[in-house]
Amino acid sequence: MNTFDPTRFAVISDIHSNADALVAVLRDISDQGIDSIVNLGDHLSGPMAARETAELLLAQGMPSIRGNHDRWLVEKRPEDMGSIDRVAFDQLEARHLKWLRELPPVLWVSEDIFACHGTPDSDTTYWMEAVSSKGGVVLRSREEINSEASEITASLLLCGHTHLPRRIDLPDGRVLLNPGSVGCPGYGDDRPVPHLVQTGTGAACYAVVERKAGGWVTAFRHIPYDPRRMVELAKAADHANWETRLATGWVN
C-alpha cells in the first residue's frame, strides 16, 4: 500500500470473515485507481473464512481499527465467545490475534479525518441509528448524533458497526460517514432489544471519499460477487441461517 492519500481514498468496514466479498471490493478499489484504504473494524468474526480474510488484510497494510467483535476475539475466553466469534477464533493463528490485539479503538487518519467503529467512546453504540422499544431501527435525533461528535474537531468522521451505508452532515458542516458492510449485509442483535438490520442487497458495500474545494464528496459502491463459497462455509460451520443474508441482505 502506498502512503495514505487523505484527498482520495476508500473506506471499508464490517468484513466479518467474508473473504470473497473483500476480494471483490479490493479489486473494485484498484479499478477506481485508489491506492489508500481505511478499515473500520469487525474484520474476522464470522462463520466463513477468517484466516483467509486476515491474510488478505495483513498483505494490504491499510490503516485499521478494531471493532467490538475484534475486541471480543482477544478479550474473551473461547468458551465464552458468541458462536460466530468462536468459529473465527478456531481458524486464527497467534499472529492474527496479535494483529487484532494491537489495533487501536479509534484513529486519527490525518489531522482532519477521524475513524471509530461505533462512536468515539463506544464500539457497541450505534452513532446514526437507534433501536426503538419494539425493535425498529430508526435515525437518531440530530441532537444525539451531534453530541457524540462534540469533542472531535475533524471535518470527516468515519464510523461502521451498523452495516448501513449512510452520510449525515452535522450542523457545523462536518461530515459523518458509514461506508456500510463489505461482508455482512444483514444481521440480528438482541441489544438493547431484539432487532434486525437489513440492507436488502447482497452486494459488498464500501465508500469512496474525495476532498474537493467545496467539501467532502462521497459515494457508496455496491459490488456484486458470488456468495456461494461463503454460504457453503457458513453451512459447514452450522450457520446455514447466513445464506439468506449473504445472498439478499435480508435476514428472513
C-alpha positions, 0 to 999 in steps of 0.5 A, a space after each residue: 500500500 502506498 502512503 495514505 492519500 487523505 484527498 482520495 481514498 476508500 473506506 471499508 468496514 464490517 468484513 466479518 470473515 467474508 473473504 470473497 466479498 473483500 476480494 471483490 471490493 479490493 479489486 473494485 478499489 484498484 479499478 477506481 485507481 485508489 491506492 489508500 484504504 481505511 478499515 473500520 473494524 469487525 474484520 474476522 468474526 464470522 462463520 466463513 473464512 477468517 484466516 483467509 480474510 486476515 491474510 488478505 488484510 495483513 498483505 494490504 497494510 491499510 490503516 485499521 481499527 478494531 471493532 467490538 467483535 475484534 475486541 471480543 476475539 482477544 478479550 474473551 475466553 473461547 468458551 465464552 465467545 458468541 458462536 460466530 466469534 468462536 468459529 473465527 477464533 478456531 481458524 486464527 493463528 497467534 499472529 492474527 490475534 496479535 494483529 487484532 490485539 494491537 489495533 487501536 479503538 479509534 484513529 486519527 487518519 490525518 489531522 482532519 479525518 477521524 475513524 471509530 467503529 461505533 462512536 468515539 467512546 463506544 464500539 457497541 453504540 450505534 452513532 446514526 441509528 437507534 433501536 426503538 422499544 419494539 425493535 425498529 431501527 430508526 435515525 437518531 435525533 440530530 441532537 444525539 448524533 451531534 453530541 457524540 461528535 462534540 469533542 472531535 474537531 475533524 471535518 470527516 468522521 468515519 464510523 461502521 458497526 451498523 452495516 448501513 451505508 449512510 452520510 449525515 452532515 452535522 450542523 457545523 458542516 462536518 461530515 459523518 460517514 458509514 461506508 456500510 458492510 463489505 461482508 455482512 449485509 444483514 444481521 440480528 442483535 438482541 441489544 438493547 432489544 431484539 432487532 434486525 438490520 437489513 440492507 436488502 442487497 447482497 452486494 459488498 458495500 464500501 465508500 469512496 471519499 474525495 476532498 474537493 474545494 467545496 467539501 467532502 464528496 462521497 459515494 457508496 459502491 455496491 459490488 456484486 460477487 458470488 456468495 456461494 463459497 461463503 454460504 457453503 462455509 457458513 453451512 459447514 460451520 452450522 450457520 446455514 441461517 447466513 445464506 439468506 443474508 449473504 445472498 439478499 441482505 435480508 435476514 428472513 
